[in-house]
Amino acid sequence: MALYEHVFLARQDLSQQQVDALVEHYKGIITAAGGSVGRVENWGLKSLTYRINKNRKAYYTLMDITAPSAAVKEVERQQGLSEDILRFMTVKVEAHEEGVSAMMQKREERSERGERGGFGDRPQRSFGDRGDRGPRSFGDRDGGGDRGPRRPREGVEGGAE
């Protein structure tokens, strides 16, 4: 039997329980066809690069599959018919990865650094702290500058007539 990595994107308005139910449904299809599903990783709700069917986000899920090609084709057929699945992709691999995938490693690194990703010994700056630069010049907004006073607008109430 061949080894596959299968990723699918589910609609953003589904709940996590509904996404888990979809995974169980597709697992059932694969096992009924004589295959097996190894690791299943839920990558969570992530932003899409571009909108797909008016969705800006999607639930990403990875499945490691060991099954005949007919089982994978049936899963892909059912996902193509489902309104809950936005996109899917299956890749044939030589061997399944050991441990967590690259996407989960990114998430773990981000949680170690902190939610917003601290950058080592970069000093924290307060609002308005411009370091060695001088104050900003906003032209005539500060009332001064080289322009001189404004002339009144014509045709406007309170202006020159």
Secondary structure by P-SEA (a helix, b strand, c coil): cccbbbbbbccccccaaaaaaaaaaaaaaaaaacccccccccccbbbbccccccccbbbbbbbbccccaaaaaaaaaaaaacccccbbbbbbbccccccccaaaaaaaaaaaacccccccccccccccccccccccccccccccccccccccccccccccc
